[in-house]
Amino acid sequence: MFETDAISNEDILKDLKEHYPGVVEVLYEDGSTYCVYADDDTLWKMYDELASFFQTVEFNAGDQERRYLRVVLKKRTDHI
């Protein structure tokens, strides 16, 4: 599903929205780090289903803040 080489935010957003309609935005930070903004239910579903693709995960769900997952993708995902 995810390859970290030469893929745009738009491609990632399109792919995620196909599987997780609650995703509203994807921001590239650096390296293999992305922030995925969505509602809580969508973020938890993504975490449950995609955790094996992530090297690390940060979940932000503050009361007055936008909800997101900040994920660092594993370098190689073809073995998953």
C-alpha positions as CSV (number, residue, x, y, z in Angstrom):
1,M,0.0,0.0,0.0
2,F,2.7,2.5,0.9
3,E,6.1,3.0,-0.6
4,T,8.3,5.8,0.7
5,D,10.2,6.5,-2.5
6,A,9.0,9.3,-4.9
7,I,5.4,9.5,-3.7
8,S,3.6,12.8,-3.4
9,N,1.3,14.0,-0.6
10,E,-1.6,14.1,-3.1
11,D,-1.0,10.4,-3.9
12,I,-0.9,9.5,-0.3
13,L,-4.0,11.5,0.5
14,K,-5.9,10.0,-2.5
15,D,-4.9,6.4,-1.4
16,L,-5.8,7.0,2.2
17,K,-9.1,8.6,1.4
18,E,-10.1,5.5,-0.7
19,H,-9.7,3.4,2.4
20,Y,-10.4,6.0,5.2
21,P,-12.9,8.6,4.0
22,G,-12.4,10.6,7.3
23,V,-8.9,11.6,6.3
24,V,-8.8,15.4,5.5
25,E,-5.1,16.2,5.1
26,V,-1.7,14.7,4.8
27,L,1.4,16.7,5.5
28,Y,4.9,15.6,4.7
29,E,7.4,16.6,7.4
30,D,10.8,15.1,6.5
31,G,12.4,11.7,5.7
32,S,9.6,9.2,6.1
33,T,7.5,11.3,8.5
34,Y,4.0,12.3,7.8
35,C,1.1,13.9,9.7
36,V,-2.4,12.5,8.8
37,Y,-5.3,14.6,9.9
38,A,-8.7,13.0,10.5
39,D,-11.4,12.4,13.0
40,D,-10.7,10.2,16.1
41,D,-12.5,7.1,14.8
42,T,-10.6,7.2,11.5
43,L,-7.2,7.7,13.2
44,W,-7.8,4.8,15.5
45,K,-8.9,2.6,12.6
46,M,-5.8,3.6,10.7
47,Y,-3.6,2.8,13.6
48,D,-5.2,-0.6,14.2
49,E,-5.0,-1.6,10.5
50,L,-1.6,0.0,9.5
51,A,0.6,-0.2,12.6
52,S,2.9,-2.7,10.9
53,F,3.8,0.0,8.4
54,F,4.9,2.5,11.0
55,Q,8.3,2.7,12.7
56,T,6.9,5.2,15.3
57,V,3.5,6.8,15.9
58,E,2.4,9.9,17.8
59,F,-1.4,10.4,18.3
60,N,-2.6,13.9,19.0
61,A,-6.1,14.3,20.3
62,G,-6.1,17.4,22.5
63,D,-9.5,19.0,23.3
64,Q,-9.0,22.1,21.2
65,E,-6.5,20.7,18.7
66,R,-6.8,19.1,15.3
67,R,-6.5,15.3,15.6
68,Y,-3.7,13.7,13.8
69,L,-1.3,10.7,13.6
70,R,2.3,11.6,13.1
71,V,3.9,8.5,11.6
72,V,7.4,7.5,10.6
73,L,7.1,4.9,7.9
74,K,9.3,1.9,8.0
75,K,12.1,2.0,5.5
76,R,11.0,-1.2,3.8
77,T,7.4,-2.2,3.7
78,D,7.6,-4.9,1.0
79,H,8.2,-7.6,3.6
80,I,5.0,-6.8,5.5
